[in-house]
């Protein structure tokens, strides 16, 4: 009998942008980042980006892994893994190593897999 290992626990949060918050600019983080507000600009992390149900990113995100339950408008690069939940939406351009989409998740984007660069 085979038993699946449970997925590893997410790393601790390095930064949270709460619901109702608005931010414009460039952000670079080490560690897990969660956006529940409205972010315009560029985000970079070698770790995990989470976009909550009410979260919106307009611009670019270049991350190792992403869990999107809100909306990304622009360019998203998830070098390792992207999980789009049933409430998630991506509009624009998507570059990902692996994509997992729950029923209801929506992608309206140019899609490249396995980390290929988008033009």
N, C-alpha and C positions, 0 to 999 in steps of 0.2 A: 504494500500500500504506500502510495506517495502522498506526502503532505507538503503543501505549499508553505513557504516561509511568508510571514506577514511582511508587507512593505516596510521599509525602514521609516522610523519616525522623522518628520520634517525637522530641519535644523531650527534652532531658536530664532525668533524674529530679530532682525537687525534694525528695521525701520517700519513704521506704520504710518500711512497717510489716511486719516480717519474720514468717515462719511461727512460730507459738507465742506471739506477742505478743498481748496483749489491751489495748484502750484504750477508755475511755468519755469522751465529751465532744463539744465542737464544734471542728472543725478548718477553717481557711481557709488555702488555699495558693495561691501563684503558681507555675505550672508543673505538670509531670506528677507524679502521685501514684500509688503502687502499694501495694495492701493484700494481703498474703499471710497475715495473722493474722486476729484477730476484733475488729472495730470496732463499737461501739455509740454512736450519737449522730448528729451532723450533719456532713457534709463539703461544702465549697464550693470550687470552683476554676474559673477562667476557661479552664482548659486540659483536660488528659486525665486521667481516672481509670482505672486498671487494677485489676481484682480478679483475683488469681491463682486457680488451681484450688482451693487450700486456703483462700482468703480468704472472709470472711463480713462483710457489712455489715448491721447491724440498725439501722434508723432512716431517715434521709433523706440523699440525695446530690443536689446541684444542681451540675452540671458542664457544660462545653461539649461534651465528647466522652467516651465511655466504651467500654472493652473489658472485658466481663465473662466470666471463665472460671470464677469461683466462684459465690457466692450473694449476692443482695441481697434482704433481707426488709424491706419498708417502702415508701418512696417514692423513686423514681429519676427525676430530670429530667436528660435529656441534650439540651441545647438544640439542638445541631447534628446529632450522629450517635451511634448506639449500635450496637456490634457485640457480639452474644451468641455466644460460641463453643459448640462441641458439648457442653462440660461446664458451661456457664453456666446459671443458674436465677434468675428474678426472680419474687418473690411479693409482691403488694401493689398498688402503683399505679405506672404508667409513663407518662411524658410525654416524647416524643422528637420531634426534627425529622425524623429518618430512622432506620429500624430495619433492621439486617442480622442475620439469624439463621442460623447454621450448622445443618445437620441434627443433631438431638440436643439443641440448646438448648431450654430450656423457659421459657415465660412463663405464669404463673397470676396475672394482674393485670388491673386496670382499665387500659385503654390509651387514651391520647390522642396523636394525631400532630400534627406541625407546631407544637410549642411551645404548644399551648393549655393554659391553666391547669386543673389538676384541682381539684375542689371540696374 
